[in-house]
Amino acid sequence: MATRDVIGAGPRAVAGVLEQRGLEPRIAVAEAVLNGQIELKDYDILLVSGMSSDYPAVRRVISKWKVTSKGPILIGGPLSSSPEDALVRAKGDLAIIGEAEHTLGELLNMGLDCGRLPSKKALSQMLGIAYLDGAAVKMRGLRPVMAREAYDSTTPSTKIIKDYPLFYAARVYVEVLRGCSNYLRSRIALPGSTCVGCDLCRSGGLEDRYDCPIGIPPGCGYCSVPSLYGPPKSRSVEKICDEIRGLLSEGVRRIVLSAPGFLDYGRDLLVEPKPLTDPRRPEPNYEALERLLSRIMEMDEFTDGEASVMIENIKGALVTDHAADLLGRYLQGTPVNIGFETGSEQHSLQLGRPSTPEENLHAVRRLRMAGLKPYVYFIHGLPGQNNETVVETVKAMGESVESGASRIILYRFQPLPMSAFCDLPMAPPAAKDHLSGQIFTAAQEANRALKEELVGRRVRVIIAEQYERDNNFLVAYPLKHGPVVLVEGAEGLVGDVVEVAVSGVVSDRMVMGRLRR
């Protein structure tokens, strides 16, 4: 509910598997199920995808399902990587952990396509799942991550996009690669897994970096992407373009090329058959990036300006002058996110970050010079946070804005299953921790000032829906992303792309706009 204009790639990938088997899947957001807008009795199987923070909503959806159906309940997404939460607390029947496509295909072959779960004996032989045997959670082991060719053979659904209420105005994510190249490890002392300083993950060969001698999960300490999805594997240009064309034909206007690190695209091809476990070397695969972006931007909807393409996350260490110029050539005026998380170089090293704060500042400058709008991420309440790291983080926020950042995005630390920090407690809210409070206040003040700079500028937006708090206004989303815009006098224009002039600031996330006639 907090991100109404975001449609992730995962549910469409699952729907694609089901469609290829001749089944008829539907996608429903949790609110639609809980509000009674979906007739659950019409369906045989419930598949729920959730983030770890979605646990309360997942449990409520499952409770509602059980009132009308005895059909099996499968849980996927990051929530499933904690089988105890997915099966015992949320009361699912089966958790699919990691990549779902091949595991779901196996389950369909074993009877799920007829609306029934395989026997406990059959489940005990499968990888990548967890299930309950009595009160005990059972899991044989993780399924090996898919090879690039197998991943590229999958086909996410595009026609099912219309099941989402705001598909015509939302940012629709299209995976261009899966997995992360950051196989560095956290050095923060943790019970039973404190780094011994072998340095394999920092100076070893690509294969040496893959496994830690003492089992510390790869990547930034707070992140589970490498553990769940492995090193990067890139999709072919043809598959990506086919999916985008399918979405555009259904009325989608805003495409996000989704990846944990967009500049990893094609880097895996430079080191095959070895795994891409170094977040810094080799440099980006400029030829592959050029081929992808040029093919996408040839599509009529993008050349006509009636639709937009965006990217999301990139690693600061990979933002060379060449990379920035290439992105600027095809993605002029669009946002791009760089993760700082902390402003302290030492803290960054301890967390297992792939780029230093200084490298990230250089990346912000290069991207701004190339005509993009850098957004920067920070996290408050991280393990290792102290007075010194907070001072340096607040300083880095200011320097990032001076260097050209258009927005600061701030998160609270939450431990994720299968990450190095999975057993640590969640950070307290910023209002209850004076150190986190300093970071929160700095971010809020910076964002408010940045929004003030937008007043008077013209922005192309998609009119999305009525504003719930005041029926005189409609909610609009910038075609190339940006703050939510409240527009007066836009009745009858829902779904249209229009130009507005920013007339005022409502909050650090919302502005007012006047229609340009």
C-alpha positions in Angstrom: 0.0 0.0 0.0 3.0 2.3 0.6 4.3 1.8 -3.0 1.1 1.7 -5.1 3.0 2.5 -8.3 5.5 -0.5 -8.1 4.8 -3.8 -9.8 7.6 -6.3 -9.2 8.8 -9.0 -11.6 8.4 -12.1 -9.4 4.6 -12.8 -9.6 4.6 -12.4 -13.4 7.5 -15.0 -13.6 5.4 -17.5 -11.6 2.3 -16.7 -13.7 4.4 -17.5 -16.8 5.2 -21.0 -15.5 1.5 -21.6 -14.9 0.3 -20.2 -18.2 2.8 -22.4 -20.1 1.2 -25.5 -18.4 -2.3 -24.4 -19.7 -3.4 -23.2 -16.3 -5.3 -19.9 -15.7 -3.6 -17.8 -13.0 -4.8 -14.5 -11.7 -2.8 -12.0 -9.7 -4.4 -10.1 -6.9 -2.8 -7.5 -4.5 -3.3 -8.4 -0.9 -5.8 -5.5 -0.3 -8.1 -6.8 -3.0 -8.2 -10.2 -1.3 -8.7 -8.8 2.1 -11.5 -6.4 1.0 -13.4 -9.2 -0.6 -12.9 -8.1 -4.2 -11.7 -11.6 -5.2 -13.9 -14.7 -5.1 -11.4 -17.1 -3.5 -13.8 -20.1 -3.9 -13.3 -19.8 -7.7 -9.6 -20.9 -7.4 -7.8 -24.2 -6.6 -4.4 -23.1 -5.4 -3.1 -20.0 -3.5 0.4 -18.8 -4.2 1.5 -15.9 -2.0 4.7 -13.8 -2.7 5.8 -11.7 0.2 8.7 -9.7 1.6 9.8 -10.4 5.1 7.9 -7.2 6.2 4.7 -8.5 4.6 4.2 -11.3 7.1 1.1 -9.8 8.8 -0.7 -9.3 5.4 0.4 -12.8 4.2 -1.1 -14.4 7.3 -4.4 -12.5 6.9 -4.7 -13.6 3.2 -4.1 -17.2 4.2 -6.6 -17.0 7.0 -9.2 -15.7 4.5 -8.4 -18.4 2.0 -8.9 -21.2 4.6 -12.4 -20.0 5.2 -13.5 -21.0 1.7 -11.0 -23.4 0.4 -9.0 -26.6 1.3 -6.6 -26.0 -1.7 -2.9 -26.0 -1.1 -1.0 -22.8 -0.1 2.4 -22.1 -1.5 4.5 -19.2 -0.2 7.4 -17.7 -2.2 9.4 -14.5 -2.3 11.9 -13.4 0.4 9.5 -14.4 3.2 9.8 -18.1 2.3 13.6 -18.0 3.1 12.5 -18.2 6.7 10.5 -21.4 6.6 9.5 -21.1 10.2 7.7 -17.8 9.4 6.2 -19.0 6.2 4.9 -22.4 7.5 4.4 -22.1 11.3 3.5 -18.4 11.8 1.8 -17.7 8.4 0.4 -21.2 8.2 1.4 -22.0 4.6 1.6 -25.6 3.3 4.8 -25.3 1.4 7.6 -22.7 1.1 9.5 -22.3 -2.2 12.9 -20.9 -1.4 14.9 -19.0 -3.9 14.2 -19.3 -7.6 10.7 -20.6 -8.1 10.4 -21.5 -11.8 11.9 -25.0 -11.9 10.7 -26.0 -8.4 7.2 -25.0 -9.3 7.5 -27.0 -12.6 8.4 -30.1 -10.6 5.5 -29.6 -8.2 3.1 -29.3 -11.1 4.4 -32.6 -12.6 3.8 -34.3 -9.2 0.1 -33.4 -8.9 -0.1 -29.7 -8.1 -1.6 -29.0 -11.5 -4.6 -31.0 -10.3 -4.8 -28.9 -7.1 -3.1 -31.3 -4.7 0.3 -31.3 -3.0 2.7 -34.2 -3.6 3.1 -36.8 -0.8 5.4 -36.1 2.1 7.7 -38.9 0.8 7.9 -37.1 -2.6 8.5 -33.7 -1.0 11.3 -35.2 1.1 13.3 -35.8 -2.1 12.9 -32.3 -3.4 15.4 -29.4 -3.2 14.4 -25.8 -2.8 11.3 -26.3 -0.6 10.3 -26.5 3.0 7.2 -28.2 4.4 5.7 -29.3 7.8 5.8 -32.9 8.9 3.7 -32.8 12.0 5.1 -29.8 13.9 8.6 -30.1 12.4 9.8 -28.0 9.5 11.5 -30.2 6.9 13.9 -29.1 4.2 16.3 -31.3 2.3 18.4 -28.4 1.0 18.5 -25.4 -1.4 18.2 -26.0 -5.1 21.3 -25.0 -7.1 20.7 -21.6 -8.8 19.7 -21.8 -12.4 22.3 -21.6 -15.1 22.1 -18.6 -17.4 20.6 -20.6 -20.3 17.9 -22.2 -18.1 17.0 -18.8 -16.7 16.8 -17.3 -20.2 14.4 -20.0 -21.3 11.7 -18.8 -18.8 9.0 -16.5 -20.0 7.2 -14.2 -17.6 3.6 -13.5 -18.3 2.7 -10.1 -19.9 -1.0 -10.4 -20.4 -1.6 -10.9 -16.6 -0.3 -7.4 -16.0 -3.8 -6.0 -16.3 -4.8 -7.8 -13.0 -2.9 -5.0 -11.2 -5.2 -2.0 -10.5 -2.7 0.7 -11.6 -0.8 -1.1 -14.3 -1.2 1.7 -16.8 0.6 4.2 -14.5 2.9 2.0 -12.4 6.6 1.3 -12.7 6.6 -2.3 -14.1 9.8 -4.2 -13.4 11.4 -6.3 -16.1 14.3 -8.5 -15.0 17.4 -8.0 -17.1 19.5 -10.1 -14.8 19.2 -12.1 -11.6 21.8 -12.4 -8.8 24.5 -10.1 -7.5 28.3 -10.0 -8.1 29.1 -8.8 -4.6 30.7 -11.8 -2.9 32.6 -9.8 -0.3 31.6 -10.6 3.3 30.8 -8.7 6.3 33.6 -8.3 8.9 31.4 -7.3 11.8 31.8 -9.7 14.7 28.8 -12.1 15.0 28.3 -15.1 17.2 29.8 -18.2 15.4 30.7 -16.4 12.2 33.3 -13.7 12.8 35.6 -13.2 9.9 39.0 -14.9 10.3 40.8 -12.6 7.8 41.6 -15.1 5.1 40.8 -12.4 2.5 39.6 -15.0 -0.1 36.5 -13.0 -0.8 38.5 -9.9 -1.6 41.6 -11.1 -3.3 40.9 -14.7 -4.3 39.9 -15.9 -7.8 36.3 -15.8 -9.0 35.8 -19.4 -7.9 37.6 -18.9 -4.6 35.3 -16.1 -3.6 32.1 -18.3 -3.9 32.4 -20.1 -0.6 33.5 -18.7 2.8 35.6 -21.2 4.9 33.5 -20.4 8.0 30.2 -20.0 6.2 29.6 -16.2 6.3 26.9 -15.5 3.7 28.1 -13.5 0.7 27.3 -9.9 0.0 26.5 -6.9 2.2 25.7 -8.2 5.7 22.1 -7.0 5.5 21.3 -8.5 2.1 20.3 -12.0 1.1 20.3 -11.7 -2.7 23.6 -13.6 -3.4 22.5 -16.4 -1.0 19.2 -16.8 -2.7 20.0 -16.2 -6.3 23.7 -16.6 -6.7 26.1 -14.6 -9.0 24.6 -12.5 -11.8 23.1 -14.2 -14.9 22.0 -12.0 -17.7 18.9 -12.5 -19.9 19.2 -12.2 -23.7 18.3 -9.0 -25.4 15.7 -10.8 -27.4 13.8 -12.2 -24.3 13.9 -8.8 -22.6 12.7 -6.9 -25.7 9.9 -9.5 -26.3 8.7 -9.0 -22.7 8.8 -5.2 -22.9 6.8 -5.3 -26.2 4.2 -7.5 -24.6 3.8 -5.2 -21.7 3.6 -2.1 -23.9 0.9 -3.8 -26.0 -1.2 -4.2 -22.8 -1.0 -0.5 -22.0 2.1 -0.3 -19.7 3.8 3.1 -19.9 6.7 2.9 -17.3 9.3 0.1 -17.6 12.0 -0.4 -15.0 15.0 -2.6 -16.1 15.3 -4.5 -12.9 18.6 -5.8 -11.5 20.4 -5.8 -8.1 23.1 -3.9 -10.1 22.3 -2.9 -13.7 25.9 -2.4 -14.7 26.4 -6.1 -13.9 24.5 -6.8 -17.2 26.6 -8.8 -19.5 29.6 -8.9 -17.1 28.9 -12.5 -16.5 29.5 -13.2 -20.2 33.0 -11.7 -19.9 34.1 -14.4 -17.3 32.1 -17.5 -18.3 32.2 -20.3 -17.3 33.5 -18.9 -14.0 31.0 -17.3 -11.7 30.9 -13.4 -11.5 31.8 -13.0 -7.9 33.9 -9.8 -8.1 31.8 -6.6 -7.8 34.5 -4.4 -9.3 36.4 -6.3 -12.0 36.0 -6.6 -14.9 34.6 -3.2 -15.9 31.0 -3.1 -17.3 30.3 -4.9 -20.5 29.8 -1.8 -22.5 29.0 -3.7 -25.7 26.2 -5.7 -24.1 24.8 -2.6 -22.4 24.8 -0.7 -25.6 23.1 -3.5 -27.5 20.4 -3.8 -24.9 19.6 -0.2 -24.5 19.7 0.6 -28.2 17.3 -2.2 -29.0 14.9 -1.1 -26.3 14.9 2.6 -27.2 14.1 1.8 -30.8 10.6 0.9 -29.8 8.0 3.4 -31.0 6.5 4.1 -27.6 9.8 5.3 -26.3 10.8 7.3 -29.3 7.4 9.0 -29.3 7.7 9.9 -25.6 4.5 8.1 -24.6 6.4 5.6 -22.4 9.6 5.6 -20.5 12.5 3.3 -19.5 14.2 3.5 -16.2 16.9 1.5 -14.4 17.2 1.2 -10.7 20.3 0.1 -8.7 23.9 0.4 -9.8 27.2 -0.2 -7.9 29.2 3.0 -7.6 32.5 1.3 -8.3 31.3 0.4 -11.8 30.3 3.9 -12.8 33.2 4.7 -15.0 33.2 7.8 -17.3 32.3 5.4 -20.2 29.5 3.8 -18.2 28.0 7.2 -17.2 28.2 8.5 -20.8 26.5 5.4 -22.1 23.6 5.6 -19.6 23.2 9.3 -20.3 22.9 8.7 -24.0 19.9 6.4 -23.6 18.4 7.3 -20.2 18.6 11.1 -20.1 16.6 12.6 -17.3 15.8 9.3 -15.5 16.7 8.4 -12.0 19.3 5.9 -11.0 19.9 4.6 -7.5 23.3 4.2 -5.7 23.6 2.5 -2.4 25.8 4.3 0.2 24.0 2.8 3.3 26.7 4.5 5.4 28.9 7.5 5.0 31.8 5.9 6.9 34.5 4.2 4.8 35.5 1.9 7.7 31.9 1.0 8.4 31.3 0.4 4.7 34.3 -2.1 4.7 32.9 -3.8 7.8 29.5 -4.2 6.2 30.9 -5.9 3.0 29.9 -3.0 0.7 31.3 -3.2 -2.9 31.9 0.5 -3.2 33.3 3.1 -0.8 31.4 6.3 0.0 34.0 8.3 -1.9 33.5 6.1 -5.0 29.8 6.6 -4.7 30.2 10.4 -4.6 32.3 10.2 -7.8 29.6 8.1 -9.4 26.9 10.7 -8.4 28.9 13.4 -10.1 29.5 11.4 -13.2 25.9 10.4 -13.6 24.7 14.0 -13.0 27.1 15.3 -15.6 25.7 12.7 -18.0 22.2 14.0 -17.5 20.7 11.4 -15.1 19.1 12.0 -11.7 21.0 10.0 -9.0 19.1 8.9 -6.0 21.2 7.7 -3.0 20.3 5.0 -0.4 21.1 5.1 3.3 20.1 2.7 6.1 19.8 3.8 9.7 20.3 1.4 12.6 22.8 -0.8 10.9 25.0 -3.1 13.0 28.2 -1.1 13.8 26.4 2.3 13.8 27.9 4.7 16.3 28.5 8.4 16.9 31.3 8.5 14.3 29.5 6.6 11.6 26.4 8.8 12.1 28.5 12.0 11.7 30.1 10.7 8.6 26.7 9.5 7.2 25.1 12.9 7.7 28.1 14.5 6.0 27.9 12.1 3.1 24.2 13.0 2.6 25.1 16.6 2.3 28.0 15.9 0.0 25.8 13.7 -2.2 23.3 16.5 -2.7 26.1 18.9 -3.4 27.4 16.4 -6.0 24.0 16.2 -7.8 21.8 13.7 -5.9 18.1 14.4 -6.6 16.8 12.4 -3.6 17.8 10.6 -0.5 16.1 7.3 0.2 16.3 6.1 3.8 15.5 2.7 5.2 15.5 1.2 8.7 17.7 -1.9 9.2 15.7 -5.1 9.2 17.4 -8.5 9.4 16.7 -10.7 6.5 16.8 -14.5 6.4 19.9 -16.0 4.8 21.9 -12.8 5.2 24.9 -12.4 7.5 22.8 -10.3 9.9 19.8 -12.6 9.9 19.9 -13.3 13.7 20.3 -9.7 14.8 17.3 -7.7 16.1 15.6 -5.1 14.0 16.7 -1.6 14.5 14.5 0.7 16.6 12.5 3.4 14.8 14.5 6.6 14.2 12.2 8.4 16.7 13.4 6.1 19.5 17.1 6.2 18.8 19.0 9.5 18.9 21.7 8.3 16.5 19.2 7.1 13.9 17.2 10.2 14.5 20.0 12.4 13.3 20.2 10.5 10.0 16.4 10.6 9.6 16.3 14.4 10.2 19.1 15.1 7.8 17.5 13.0 5.1 14.1 14.7 5.6 15.5 18.2 5.5 17.6 17.4 2.4 14.6 16.0 0.5 12.3 18.9 1.5 14.9 21.3 0.1 15.3 19.3 -3.1 11.5 19.3 -3.6 11.5 23.1 -3.3 13.9 23.3 -6.2 11.2 21.6 -8.4 8.7 24.4 -8.1 8.2 26.0 -11.5 9.5 23.1 -13.5 7.4 21.2 -16.1 7.0 17.5 -15.7 5.3 14.9 -17.9 3.1 12.7 -15.7 0.5 9.9 -16.0 -2.8 10.6 -14.3 -3.3 7.5 -12.1 -6.3 7.8 -9.7 -8.4 9.9 -7.3 -6.6 11.2 -4.3 -8.2 9.5 -1.3 -7.8 12.4 1.1 -9.2 15.1 -1.1 -11.4 14.4 -4.1 -10.5 17.7 -5.7 -7.1 16.2 -6.7 -5.9 13.3 -8.7 -2.7 11.4 -8.1 -0.1 11.5 -10.9 3.2 9.8 -11.4 6.1 11.4 -13.3 6.7 9.4 -16.5 10.4 9.2 -15.7 9.8 8.8 -11.9 10.0 11.4 -9.2 7.7 12.6 -6.4 4.0 11.9 -6.4 2.2 14.9 -8.0 -1.3 16.1 -6.9 -3.1 17.6 -9.8 -6.3 19.7 -9.7 -8.8 19.8 -12.6 -7.6 16.5 -14.1 -11.0 14.7 -14.0 -11.5 12.5 -17.1 -7.8 12.2 -17.8 -7.0 9.0 -15.8 -4.5 7.0 -17.9 -3.4 10.0 -20.0 0.1 11.4 -20.2 0.0 15.2 -19.6 2.3 18.0 -18.7 2.1 19.8 -15.4 4.0 22.7 -13.8 5.1 22.0 -10.2 3.4 24.7 -8.1 4.2 23.7 -4.5 5.6 21.2 -2.1 3.2 19.1 0.1 5.9 16.9 1.8 9.3 15.4 1.2 7.6 12.8 -1.0 4.8 14.8 -2.7 4.3 18.0 -4.7 1.4 20.0 -6.3 1.1 20.4 -10.0 -1.0 22.5 -12.4 -2.1 21.2 -15.8 -0.4 22.8 -18.8 -3.1 23.4 -21.4 
